[in-house]
């Protein structure tokens, strides 16, 4: 076009180069023309800076937006179909898959409908919750109307939202048995599918696009383009036709509501038949029957009634005009209406003729309090409608009002009769309590019935009213499913005029449905935790590991506990959160152990040890002023737990660890803001690693009493020194030992060497040791202490010493810095190998 105000330029994707070559297809996010598409088919305007693209060849939805912070650069990001591969998986946008999406329509601020051509389905993408689900279509090609997942489509090609906002028009390749093309209608909330229009034979063989357009002179016009017929068809929908042209049955005014009115219906005839009028072009004509007279005097007020079908769209009551023609003509006169002073089913001016609202559940939110399997859960509903729901009587029949909540997948009632108790939520906020408005037949107010298909909330009786344009809040207590599951798509249906008599169900005033809104947020490290009936299995992500530092009986020991969970564990004043390490067999004789030093985020308080169980508490605000500590899911933690070993040898017992979180709220928030939970106890994993040459010695509470395999001591000279020490008798003491365990830098203690002194100057020659400075001798108590640093188990040591008197055979103890294990001998003759028995520590 020569008009310089219009131009075409590429925003995103690879354009042809100067040589005129075709653009390069691909699948790549990025900036502007660096991004790649493959057969993009439709673009949906989101706002002034964003639009959504159906990238059919990549089986993906791509968001294209302008980034003002980078000089207006357009950017591309894949939001659904991350792999670029075809599929039909519902779920989160990160994992959901599509198959050749070709058309998009925006049903609400957050809800986008997708003509998923390759899957023969209408899919939905919620931009707020980032969830994708199948709205309508079995997935097999065909032509079938019905409920959402029972309907069949054949390669949907175009989808458009109609003016009422709750219905989408769809064209696909489906045909009637006669081979005629169709336009289908799909409810944007329930997926219910019907046929809107069948094209006459020989007109449209294959429609490819559908769009409702505003056009002067038409109420609502649906435009369809064809593929092989090279045509554009328009279909006018006469939404404003309330009564088909023809005769209208006249009725007497309701005697209960209008006792002052005289019955006028018999005064009028249609084609000579009394009690009928004629309707044409939205006008009712009443002809006085031959021979009948309508007396006009002040004492009589005449009245009649007639039925119509309301329009299918909202409208304000139009000015109604009455005129009389005949022998006496009356000028046109406006008909008086009740006006704003009268509400009908909660609608202001609702009694005015043709004051029409589209009944709507204006607010429908659902929250839950617990996302763990099998736990008690409070479902909190906040509902508002634009019309009243109550119990009415029509034709001597009682017609009720109710809500039904569908797709509460796996929810269980707490009682065997499926009665669910209703109560006020923890925080009503600006809402009105709605718990007392509902009851199961024969039950007290505050009850509902949970069936396998739905939760039914039935308005109790004529004395209760679910009032229009009022927020009502209430909670229902159920038990969660026992198995993990993703967020179900919960749908609410409202119905007025419900009857248990099938023949009267046609009297239902209205029935409508919509999806329920919910908050989709991460809590305690659980993705989508707040989505109602999202059930998540809390657990250790890997089996916890427990090891020990010492396997010796009666010794001090450090247990090292390593673990990772898939949820956050928070310490709060509202309830303790702690780990339980149980099954510590052999420690029953201990009443307590000294408290370890706090190891944030873990704190220690009594009881630390009780009944063969160690308790490790998550610090709360009292431990860490001003904040609660958090053990984060997905992060590995290591805790040191000091104990004293059992006094007897034993194998490593079966030890289990679990988590208890009694907290039901964050500090400063209302109760129920977070659920308490447990992580079921599991057996700890053991390192199965040798320690001190003891097989599996690192396994927790495997204890071992050390022994000398060989332990002997003998001397070279039994002679004594003179009393005045002028004459000494030198002697060499030889010690041999072998233990059934290994330790680095062991220490050997020889005690009972009474009245001797040590010849330190001979140490260099006497000891097979690299550091003779480690040898000490105390002549006061007759103890020789030898520390060897040259490696484990020195096979032999000897030294020289001087005795001033006879001696008793000494005792030997062997150990390291952690403690000593004594070995006592029986008295024996000199120069003999000593018999060594294991003694107490």
Secondary structure, DSSP 8 states (H G I E B T S, - for coil): ---TT-----SSS----TT--------B-EEGGGSB-SSEEEEEEEETTEEEEEEGGGTEEEEEEEEGGGTTEEEEEEEE-TT-------EETTT---S-EEEEEE-SSSEEEEEEGGGTEEEEEETTTTEEEEEE--SS-S-B-BSTTT-B-SS--EEEE-TTSSEEEEE-S-B-TT--BEEEEEETTT--EEEEEE--TTS-S-EEEEEEE--TT-S-EEEEEESSS--EEEEE--TT--S-SEEEEEE---TTT-TT-EE-GGGEEETTEETEEEEETTEEE-EE-TT------TT--EE-EE-----SS-B-----EEEE-SSS-EEEEE----GGG-EETTEETTTSTT-B----EEEEEEEES--BTT-EEEEEEEEEESS-EE-EEETTEEEEEEEEEE--TT-B-SSTT-EEEEE--S--TT-EE-GGGB--TTS-SSEEEE-SSEEEEEB--TT-EE-TT--EEEEEEEE--SS-B-----EEEEEEEE-SSGGGGGG--EEEEEE-B-----BTTBTTTTSTT-BB---BSS--EEEES--BTT-EEEEEEEE-BSS-EE-BTTB-EEEEEE--TT-TT-S-------BTTEE--S-SEETTEEEEEE--TTTSTTS--EE-TT--EEEEEEEE--SS-B-----EEEEEE---S-TTS-TTSS--EEEEEEE-EE----BTTBTTTTBTT-BB---EEEEEEEES------TTSSS--EEEEEEEEEESS--SS-EEEEE--TTEEE-GGGHHHH---S-GGGEEEETTTTEEEEE--SSS--SEEEEEEEESS-----EEEEEETTEEEEEEE----TTS---EEE---
